[in-house]
Amino acid sequence: MLISISAIGYAIYLCITDDDLTWGIFIVIGMLISGMVFFAIDFILRKWLNKYIKIIIAEFTLILLAVLLYSYPFCVTKKLVLPPNFNKEFVTIIYGVENSKELSFSPINCWSNEVEIPENGIILTASDYKENLKRTAIRTDSGIYLNSEKTMEGFVKFPDSKFTFEGQTFRYRTWRLQNKNCCSLTSNQVDSYRKEIKSKFEKIKVNSYKIK
């Protein structure tokens, strides 16, 4: 009963507070349908389960299942946070770099799946390339997500690739920041950026050697 009331109440709240629902109308419809479904389940449970404790256990199980289903997309998404006034075209994560910070991406610990992007747009990490979450979200420091309805800015993912430096192979993932209505990728752009990111990485490593 609590789930159905909450779902229907949230749908009504969205209708009242959001002046421009656009795609949000599907959320409202989904919440209304979910509320009615849970109401029906609650009615069936109360009819067929005589003991009150059984109803509580059954409804608690349903609540837990609903929470897990709702949080799943959030837990399998890595969130990259842009610094203020970020003006780079690309964001890149280079893996297997010694003496760099480990990433803590994990579907189990949902709250650790966020990392801040440095000013140069290149994240160096000692983490293995396979330590990854299948979804990616990029947001500004003010909390606006790219590719969302709140901004015309978006991003597109480059194919994962690799380069060799001083006999060691480094794998990386790259996203290009662009207008949501902009063009698609070409193989020439991918090849060109592979050379560019290798050159930038070499400069970073040379500067780090100088500091040492």
C-alpha positions in Angstrom: 0.0 0.0 0.0 2.8 2.4 0.9 4.5 1.8 -2.4 1.4 2.4 -4.5 0.6 5.6 -2.6 4.2 6.9 -2.9 4.3 6.1 -6.7 0.9 7.8 -7.4 1.8 10.7 -5.1 5.1 11.3 -6.9 3.4 11.2 -10.3 0.9 13.9 -9.1 3.8 15.9 -7.7 5.6 15.9 -11.0 2.5 17.0 -12.9 2.0 20.0 -10.5 5.7 21.1 -10.2 7.1 20.5 -13.7 5.9 23.0 -16.3 7.5 21.2 -19.2 7.3 17.4 -18.7 8.3 16.5 -22.3 9.9 13.1 -21.8 9.0 13.2 -18.2 5.4 12.3 -19.1 6.6 8.8 -19.6 7.9 8.8 -16.0 4.5 10.0 -14.8 2.7 7.3 -16.7 5.1 4.7 -15.5 4.7 5.8 -11.9 0.9 5.8 -12.2 0.9 2.3 -13.7 3.4 1.1 -11.0 1.2 2.6 -8.3 -1.9 0.7 -9.6 0.0 -2.5 -9.9 1.4 -2.4 -6.4 -2.1 -1.5 -5.1 -3.5 -4.6 -6.8 -0.7 -6.7 -5.3 -1.4 -5.3 -1.9 -5.1 -6.1 -2.3 -4.3 -9.7 -3.3 -1.8 -10.1 -0.4 -4.4 -8.9 2.1 -7.0 -11.2 0.7 -4.9 -14.4 0.5 -2.5 -13.9 3.5 -4.5 -14.2 6.7 -1.7 -13.3 9.1 -0.6 -9.7 9.4 3.1 -10.6 9.8 3.0 -12.4 6.4 1.7 -9.3 4.7 4.5 -7.2 6.3 7.2 -9.6 5.1 5.7 -9.9 1.6 5.4 -6.1 1.3 8.9 -5.5 2.7 10.2 -8.0 0.1 8.4 -6.1 -2.7 9.8 -2.7 -1.4 13.3 -4.2 -1.4 12.9 -5.5 -4.9 11.6 -2.2 -6.1 14.6 -0.3 -4.6 17.0 -2.7 -6.2 15.4 -2.4 -9.6 15.3 1.4 -9.3 18.9 1.8 -8.2 20.4 -0.7 -10.7 20.9 1.9 -13.5 22.5 4.3 -11.0 24.9 1.6 -9.7 26.2 0.5 -13.1 26.9 4.1 -14.2 30.3 5.8 -13.8 29.9 9.5 -13.4 32.6 11.9 -14.7 32.5 15.4 -13.2 33.8 18.3 -15.4 35.7 21.1 -13.6 34.4 24.7 -13.8 34.8 26.4 -17.2 36.0 23.2 -18.8 36.9 24.0 -22.4 38.5 20.8 -23.7 36.9 18.7 -26.5 37.8 15.3 -25.1 37.7 13.4 -21.8 40.0 10.4 -21.6 40.7 7.7 -19.0 44.1 6.0 -19.5 44.5 2.8 -17.5 47.5 0.9 -16.0 49.5 4.0 -15.2 51.8 3.3 -12.3 51.8 5.7 -9.3 48.3 7.0 -10.3 45.1 6.9 -8.3 42.9 3.8 -8.4 39.4 4.2 -9.6 36.7 2.9 -7.2 34.0 2.0 -9.8 31.9 -0.8 -8.5 28.2 -1.9 -9.0 28.2 -2.8 -5.3 29.3 0.5 -3.9 27.1 2.9 -5.9 28.2 6.0 -4.1 31.9 5.6 -5.2 31.3 5.6 -8.9 32.1 9.3 -9.4 35.4 10.8 -10.4 36.5 14.4 -11.0 38.0 15.2 -14.4 41.3 17.3 -14.3 41.7 20.5 -16.2 43.5 18.8 -19.1 40.7 16.3 -19.5 42.9 13.3 -19.0 42.4 10.9 -16.1 45.4 8.7 -15.3 44.7 5.7 -13.2 46.5 2.6 -12.0 43.2 0.6 -12.3 43.0 -2.2 -14.8 41.1 -1.5 -18.1 38.6 -4.2 -17.2 37.5 -2.4 -14.0 34.7 -0.6 -15.7 30.9 0.1 -15.5 29.0 -0.3 -18.7 27.2 3.1 -18.6 28.7 6.6 -18.5 27.3 9.9 -17.3 29.1 13.2 -17.6 28.0 16.2 -15.6 29.1 19.8 -15.0 30.3 21.0 -11.6 26.8 22.6 -11.2 25.1 19.2 -11.5 23.8 19.4 -15.1 24.2 16.1 -17.0 25.3 16.3 -20.6 22.9 14.6 -23.0 20.0 15.6 -20.7 17.0 17.8 -21.5 18.5 20.6 -19.4 21.3 21.4 -21.9 22.1 21.2 -25.5 25.6 19.9 -24.7 26.2 16.2 -25.1 28.9 13.7 -25.6 29.7 10.7 -27.8 32.0 7.8 -26.9 35.0 7.0 -29.0 35.9 3.3 -29.6 38.2 2.0 -26.9 41.8 1.9 -28.1 45.4 1.7 -27.0 48.9 3.0 -27.6 52.5 2.0 -26.7 54.9 4.1 -24.7 58.4 3.0 -23.6 57.5 -0.6 -24.4 54.3 -0.6 -22.4 50.8 -0.8 -23.8 48.2 1.6 -22.3 44.5 1.2 -23.0 42.1 4.1 -22.8 38.5 5.2 -23.1 37.6 8.6 -24.6 34.4 10.7 -24.9 34.1 13.8 -27.1 32.0 16.7 -25.8 29.8 18.2 -28.4 26.4 19.6 -29.2 23.7 16.9 -29.0 22.7 17.5 -32.6 26.3 17.4 -33.9 27.9 14.9 -36.2 28.9 11.3 -35.8 32.4 9.9 -35.6 34.7 9.0 -38.4 37.6 6.6 -38.5 39.9 9.4 -39.4 38.9 11.3 -36.2 39.5 8.2 -34.1 43.0 7.6 -35.6 43.9 11.2 -35.3 43.0 11.3 -31.6 45.0 8.1 -31.0 48.1 10.0 -32.1 47.1 13.1 -30.1 46.4 11.3 -26.8 49.8 9.4 -27.1 51.6 12.7 -27.6 49.8 14.3 -24.6 50.6 11.3 -22.5 54.3 11.5 -23.4 54.4 15.1 -22.4 52.7 14.3 -19.0 55.2 11.6 -18.3 58.2 13.8 -19.3 57.0 16.5 -17.0 56.5 14.0 -14.2 60.1 12.8 -14.7 61.3 16.5 -14.5 59.5 16.9 -11.2 61.1 13.9 -9.7 
